[in-house]
Amino acid sequence: MNNQKINKKEIITTISTIFLIVKKNVKILMRTKASTIIIILGPLLLIFFAGIAFDNTNTYTVKIGIYSSAYNSLSNSFIEKLNEKQFKTKQYLTEEKCTGAIKQGDIHACVIFAPDFQLGKNASNEITFYLDYSKLNLVWTITKVMSEQLSLRSKELSTNMTAELIRALDLTRAQIQKRRQSVATLTTQNDEASRHVYDIQSRLEELDLQLDPAQIGATNLTLQKNRVQHWVQNSVTLGESALQQASQYVGAINDLIKASQASTDLKESVHKYLQTTVNDIDTLKERMSTTKNILGQESTEFDSSLNNILTNIGYTKNKIDTAATTRQLTIDELNVIKTLLDKALINILELQKSLNEIDKSISTIQITDAGSIVQPIVTNIKPITTEKSYLNYLFPTLIILVIMYTAILLTPILVLLERNAPTYFRNFMTTTKEYVFIASTFATSGFLLTVQLAIILFVATILFSSQLLSSLFITIFVCLLAIIFFTFIGMLIGYLFNTEESAILTATFAATGLLFFSDAIIPIETMSPWLGAIAKFNPFVVASSLLRKTIVLNATIGTFWQDLLLLMFYCALAGTIAVWTYYELRKHNTAKYIATLAPTKQTMLAKINPKFLRLLMRK
Amino acid sequence: MVSPETLEKHIERKIEQGTPQKEILKVLVNSGWPEEIVQQYIQKTASTIEQFAFLKMEGITKSFNTHLVLDRAELLVPAGEILGIIGESGAGKSTLLHILVGFIEPDAGDVILTLQDQNPISVTKHPEAIKKLAGFSTQTQSFYGKLTVSENIKHFSALYGLRGVEAIEKINSAIAFAGLSEAKDIIAQTLPRALQKKLDIACSIIHNPRILILDEPTADLDPIAVDSIWELIEQIHSQGTTIVIASHVLEDIERVCSKIAILRDKKIIEIGTPDELTSIYSQNYQVMIETIHQNYSKIIKAIKADKIKIISETIKQNKLIITTPNPEQLVAKLPSIIQKLSDKIKILHASKPTLKDVFQIVSQKTNKK
């Protein structure tokens, strides 16, 4: 119970001490005129200038340079369009002079029309823009407005061309309808041709062009001839043999007779008879020889004739075979013709189908007005807020920007003012705990930023009225988180550096780094993928995006709680690092303080560290 | 052989310097003192000193990077005294003072805070223990220049945890005590230097500290302002506050401080009352002469011819300064010597050696070592 009372008393004392230190810090700051002006008027001036700068969407004084080697009606029509808007155009004699004028700041952009600028031809339908990308925000505006004007003219041209296209389509449709019957006739004719081919093919296939020499019997005839020749030859041989034997028998008979005791007459008579027989036999032999010769001749002639017949049969067979081959080829050709005819028929049917579809498609085109085709949807971009200026879109970024720069620059100054003040040691000597001083620095910075935020939000409430009021609570909450985070970063910088110059320089670098690494200048989407992915986690981006969601989009907390958690995590992390850094560098800072205590120690400390001497000399 | 009184003082000084008791005993016994008597004195003196000791530095060593500032320095801050710490510029006085209050952590050694009926506390380990008891006024003014006198005092009273009626009373009392009543609503940075210093001291005593540490309290102040500051310091001391002053303005230290410690060669080499220090280090007097013709070399020759003992002689700002153990003899003889040399005396002045002289002697001695 007693402990609880003591703790409660301690807490109250600590809070009241923090309050007193903050009050003292504010009092000191307020007694410095420059600080007062910066703290109170700074945000007001910022809002005022931002309001003036962004409170319109017009581009009053944009000057455009024009160059073309040969102006024609088309390029002149584009120039007229540019003149119709706020642009002031000026024609230049050369492309170099035109681009040079941008560099000299005479004009903001240069438009180059291709020589013989005309539609439909590659390289002749080009319009080249030269822009000064160092004026990044202006580039966007110029490009936007110029594109609008030039697209107006382009739209006119597109409308004309589209009208011509529509006319061509109408003509096509009429022609299709007209020729549709011809296609139908083509189908029928093709069908008939196909049928004829089929008939021819059938007839050809029916033709019998088979010839077998065996069936003719030419081979048997040769065999029979050989057999006859053989038998005749055998008969002749047998005859000759018989005659030879008969001669022998006659001779034997003659001898026998001679040897016999027959009468001479008988012998003579037999001899005579035998002689006659021999003569007959000789005659027969001669005849036989003649017959043999004749048979030989006849056989040769017969062979020749038979061979002629066989040869002719062979010729005939060849011719018939050739005819069969030709017939087959013809049938094949006819098959090809038939296939082609079938394909042609399919193509004709496809053609017919396509023509039908084209006709159908053309007939389904309901919008036949060229203007409607060129711009089928009429876009009407309206801001989600009622204001017609960029300010409302930039406002969330602007708030975070003010918070970031003020916190990151003001806090290190407060830290260093306190640390480098002669009171640093006296504060240590008091019974107040160190964490109270850390908390006081944080609270002072937080208080000043809250005052600035209150001024900004007050002015903004007048500017944005209901829109801001509807999400005021969450807006303030996000802003406070941003204040906490950037104050901790400022404290960290203050603890890390010993002089205001180096701290402010670092703070400026840090804040500018966060700014450039965000979507405030160029969209994150245009960064390289990995850089863009990292940039999304940039605390400045997270805070401004949260604020954009609450103020501009009026989103509910359910849609951005993750970002809110991330920002809270950043706050905790930055706070931990800042406090850890304070305690880590305390000993080092104590030594620094000792170095500043007595100027008489300059020489001594110079021996320790030349850096000390430089610091002391500067002081 | 010295008297028992001198022996007691000698032992007291040695103990305050942090010399080990065994060493004191050994030296004195060797010089002929009976061991029993010496031991008795040592015990008596040590217990008396310990009883009154408020802060005690034990073997403090401190270096910044490689530069050794303090090397096993020993110091006792006796309660109720005004202790002056003298030393050359850069000798380590401020470092010593900041170690004394726990702001700087020594590399070795400790600072022990002894309070009545309490166990000794290590200031090095528990610097918060001394915060309520100590006030510290640094050489540079440590207050907020943009705040008024009363706002500054009010702020620091709040940091000491003073609230309500108690705070108001103490604030008013501190303002009145420091003589800042008329300037209480003036922005601090616009005050004259003397008042700024007074404000600084007022901020240091707002919580009624038992010890007030002042680092070069009169630096850069005009003589009148210096006097007023010393007056204020004496007033604070008269209320029972122990005061430790570091300064290199030796005249002021000699005038105000009841005890003086000499910081030399990274340690406290001597401690004692101004008289003790001057009597230990110098029995000599300084005789200053200025003559019309300033024929000082002949005067010195003539003095030496008369066999008057001279320790040293120097010429400063056309004046001859002679250090001698026989000032009466020298002053008696000088007029006749100068007359013989056909010269006339313009100024003749004999004085005791100052703390400055002691410091010079000590410096010379340590340099010789």
Boltz contact constraints between the chains, C-beta under 6 A:
constraints:
  - contact:
      token1: [A, 20]
      token2: [B, 158]
      max_distance: 6.0
  - contact:
      token1: [A, 24]
      token2: [B, 155]
      max_distance: 6.0
  - contact:
      token1: [A, 28]
      token2: [B, 146]
      max_distance: 6.0
  - contact:
      token1: [A, 31]
      token2: [B, 146]
      max_distance: 6.0
  - contact:
      token1: [A, 422]
      token2: [B, 140]
      max_distance: 6.0
  - contact:
      token1: [A, 422]
      token2: [B, 141]
      max_distance: 6.0
  - contact:
      token1: [A, 422]
      token2: [B, 142]
      max_distance: 6.0
  - contact:
      token1: [A, 423]
      token2: [B, 142]
      max_distance: 6.0
  - contact:
      token1: [A, 425]
      token2: [B, 138]
      max_distance: 6.0
  - contact:
      token1: [A, 426]
      token2: [B, 142]
      max_distance: 6.0
  - contact:
      token1: [A, 428]
      token2: [B, 103]
      max_distance: 6.0
  - contact:
      token1: [A, 429]
      token2: [B, 136]
      max_distance: 6.0
  - contact:
      token1: [A, 430]
      token2: [B, 159]
      max_distance: 6.0
  - contact:
      token1: [A, 430]
      token2: [B, 160]
      max_distance: 6.0
  - contact:
      token1: [A, 431]
      token2: [B, 131]
      max_distance: 6.0
  - contact:
      token1: [A, 431]
      token2: [B, 132]
      max_distance: 6.0
  - contact:
      token1: [A, 431]
      token2: [B, 160]
      max_distance: 6.0
  - contact:
      token1: [A, 431]
      token2: [B, 161]
      max_distance: 6.0
  - contact:
      token1: [A, 432]
      token2: [B, 159]
      max_distance: 6.0
  - contact:
      token1: [A, 597]
      token2: [B, 94]
      max_distance: 6.0
  - contact:
      token1: [A, 598]
      token2: [B, 94]
      max_distance: 6.0
  - contact:
      token1: [A, 598]
      token2: [B, 139]
      max_distance: 6.0
  - contact:
      token1: [A, 600]
      token2: [B, 89]
      max_distance: 6.0
  - contact:
      token1: [A, 600]
      token2: [B, 90]
      max_distance: 6.0
  - contact:
      token1: [A, 601]
      token2: [B, 90]
      max_distance: 6.0
  - contact:
      token1: [A, 604]
      token2: [B, 90]
      max_distance: 6.0
  - contact:
      token1: [A, 607]
      token2: [B, 67]
      max_distance: 6.0
  - contact:
      token1: [A, 608]
      token2: [B, 64]
      max_distance: 6.0
  - contact:
      token1: [A, 608]
      token2: [B, 65]
      max_distance: 6.0
  - contact:
      token1: [A, 608]
      token2: [B, 67]
      max_distance: 6.0
  - contact:
      token1: [A, 609]
      token2: [B, 65]
      max_distance: 6.0
